[in-house]
Amino acid sequence: MNEIPWFVQAGGPVLTLLLAIPLTGMALAWLVRSARQAYLLGLAGSGLELALAGWIAGHFRHGTANLQFVEHIPLTPFLSYHLGVDGISLLFVLLTALLTLLVILYGEIVHERPAGLYIASVFAFEATLMGLFLSIDVLEFWIVSVLELIPASFILTRWGLASSRRLAALRYLQHAGLGLGLTLVAVLLLGWRQAASTGDWSFALTDLLAHPLHKDQQALIFVLLLLGLAPRLALFPFHAWLPAVAQHGPLATLCVFLVGLKVGIYALFRFVLPLAPHASDAWKEFVVTLAILGIFYGALLALMQINLRRLLAYAAVSHAGMLTVGVFCLNREGLQGSLILTVNFGMAAAGLLFATGVLFRATRTALLPRLGGLFDAFPLLGLTFLLAALSTMAMPGTPGFDAAHLMLEGAIATHPWAVAVAVASGSVASAAFLLWAFQRAFLARRRDRALHPTKIRLNAAEFVLAGTVCAVLLVVGFYTQPWLELVDGSLTHLAGKLDRR
């Protein structure tokens, strides 16, 4: 239990560059007047960020749990600038860089204006997300989480639906603020306990793991962290902000980041399980019970929706339950399945939200009874929606297939058979509400004769966006092994700590 990873210095401030590129792009976007120049700047900056993330992945050492490319600069006696990546965080870094590029491309397709402000806001959001996935100091992680609220609330109030965007922003800030408050209490308790043990206040994950909590001290920390992260997990019953944001917010801009990137799931892997392994085991039945309730609650509410935007929000609640079950299998197979499925849901959610966002801009409605017969007008978007839906159902040829099987193996090994049945049933429920939505939006006869969808211009950009989402889903689906190898060292080490709890 006292064993912690060795940390590898790879040389050069590579991770700082991952933060500097979007921050520089944000500053430059404020100065650009032309919409075309703003989007060219956005595509160039996000493309450079994705290339750098790919370079890091290419130079990453597989088969080890070591954090790599570590950068550590003490700032105060208790706070430091401490960055690093392992196989787990690298997956989220790559996904963040790719989704940022697609979000900027989406803004060009639907003509988000003012373009410079839109690009600057997206870059600001990307910078905070990169900071979350690179931070290996719990106080630093909390501070960046607070900073994330600034671009998130600004995007929501600036580009949400005019009639109710302020209400949606308030709902989001209330839940996020409560979660951050509980997380801060847990962080301060960790630092206080570290000071009591060593005489020095420290929030660095390396120091906290070097002096692990006694099992009797872990329960309170675990509960506070879990409740603090539950809103970002969209875990039932802490999900109420998501339907409001999905219905009234800028669907494919804000929700792609908030839903697709699953910061809450990442925080479970990075902080909660390593710091509180005994409490994770003691509370796993309770958490899994909430997760299973969320699977069926989200699926049932999704089936009851006539608004496509709200349907996708409840689909995310159902999927969050499935991911949480995988995490709290607390074994290698469950952790692998949950992590790969998180990335799969991230790309699939992007495809579903992009398609829905473009359709909403063309038809000015998200009500399923008013839609129908849109496949002829938007065949590429229809295929993207269908492939993304199939990916969430764990169909063969998509990343969800191998991930769901790994998760089921982990669930069978740890929990009663009913848990595995519930997870499998969640995939069946996904097929029910997503295929039903596809049929009503794209294939059914249109009931509203007054609805005349206009074709979105810039077909080339639409093709690139839809083609990228489909290609990533198919490539990762048919070649899952390289991604499993990327995370194997980190997850094997984490599973070993949980086995020795």
Secondary structure, DSSP 8 states (H G I E B T S, - for coil): ------B---SS-HHHHHHHHHHHHHHHHHH---HHHHHHHHHHHHHHHHHHHHHHHHT--TT---BEEEEEEE-SSS-EEEEEE-HHHHHHHHHHHHHHHHHHHHHHHHT-SSHHHHHHHHHHHHHHHHHHHHB-BHHHHHHHHHHHHHHHHHHHHHHS-TTTHHHHHHHHHHHHHHHHHHHHHHHHHHHHHHHHHHSS---BHHHHHHS---HHHHHHHHHHHHHHHHHHHT-TTS-THHHHHHHHS-HHHHHHHHHHS-HHHHHIIIIIHHH-HHHHHHHHHHHHHHHHHHHHHHHHHHHT-SBHHHHHHHHHHHHHHHHHHHHTT-SHHHHHHHHHHHHHHHHHHHHHHHHHHHHHHHHS--BGGG----TTT-HHHHHHHHHHHHHHTT-TTSHHHHHHHHHHHHHHHHS-HHHHHHHHHHHHHHHHHHHHHHIIIIIS----TT------S-HHHHHHHHHHHHHHHHHHHH--HHHHHHHHHHHHHHHHHHHT-
